[in-house]
Every structure is written in structure tokens, then in C-alpha cells.
Amino acid sequence: MKRGKEEVVNSAPFRRLLFLRWTVATVLLLVVMVVYYAFVVLAGGPRQILSPLVDKLPSLWFWLGVLVIIIGLAATAIYVVWANLVYDPLAEKLAKEVEE
């Protein structure tokens, strides 16, 4: 059954799809932001507290930086996989209802 564009845009399934997309994107964004800003605060934090760590473990900051990059890439991969497996099929189903 074909429906008009306005009817689909105002429908509950379309609104749920938008809510789901924004929820997933926001959660992943918050995870990445917390990780990035925690690293920046640690790296730029008070030297009196952090200098013993830097002196004893100089490669610690390198590996923390690598971990931050890996977490960013993982968040991107999670979003891409989710979009391909969940979001795209639901969006295609709604698009077929609008085809004129």
C-alpha cells in the first residue's frame, strides 16, 4: 500500500526510526567525547600529579593515544554496522511506502 510523503513523515514508525538513529548516534558521540576529553584533561592536567607517571611510564601516553584512536574507530564501526543491519532496512521499507 502506497502512502503519501507527509503521511509517512508523520507516522509512528518514521518517528521511531528517527528517535532510534539519534539515540544511537548520541550515545556513541558521548562515549567518544568522554574518551577524547578525558585524554586531553589527563595529558594537560597538573604536572605535579602526573609527572611521576610520565617519568616512570613514558610510553603510557603513546598507548593511551593509540587507545583513544581505536575507541574512535570502534565507535565509527559500530555505527556503520548498526546502520547497515538495522537502520537501512527500516528506511528502505518506509521509502517503498512513499514510492510514487
N, C-alpha and C positions, 0 to 999 in steps of 0.2 A: 504494500500500500504506500503510495507516494504522498508525502506531506509537503506543505509549503515551508520555505525557509524560516519564516517568522514562527511558525508553529513548532518547528524543531528547535529553534534557538530558545524558545520559551518553555520547552518541555523539561520534565524532571530528569530524564536520562542525560540530556545535554548538560544540565546544571550539575549533576553528579559527576559527570566526566570532567568538567572544568574544575570542580572542587577537588577531585582526586589528583588532577595534574598539578594544581597549585600546591596542594598539601605535600606531595612527593617532592616537588621542586624546592619548596620552602624548607623542609626537613633536611634535605641534602645540602642546601645552601647554608643553613645554620651550622651543620656539622663542619663543613669546610671553613666557614668563617671562624668558628671557635678554635679549630686547629691552627689556622693561619695566625690569628691574633694572639693565641697563647704562645706560639713560637716567637713572634715579634716581641711580645712583652718579656718573655724569658731572655731572649737574646739582647734586648736593650734594657734589661732590668738593672737593679742596683748592683754595682760591681763588687761591693763588699760581701754580698751574699753569694754571688755566682763565681767569683774568682777562684775559690777552692775547686769548684767543679771544672772550670776551664783549665786550670793548671794540672789537675790530675787526669782528666779525660779530654785531651784536646780534640780527639776525633768524635767526641759526643755530638758536637754541634753539626758536624758533617752528616752524621747518621740521622740526627733529628730533622735536618733539612731534607734529606732523602725521604724520610718517613712522611713529612708534610706533602711532598710531591706525590708520593704513592697514594696517600689518602685522597688527594685531589683527583688523581686519575681514577681511583676506585669509585669515587662518587660519580664521576662522569660515566664510567662504565655501567654502574648500577642504573643510572637514569636512562642510558641508551637501551639497555636490555629490557628494562621495565616498559619503556615507550614502545619498543618493538613487539613485546609479548602481550601487553595489556592495553595500552593506550591506542595504538594504531588500529587493532581490530575493532575496538569500540567506536573509534572515529569513522572508520570505513562503513560500519553498519549505519551510523547516523547519516553519513554522506549519501548512501544508497537511497535512503528515505527521501532525500531532498532532490535527487536527480530528476531533471525535467524532461 
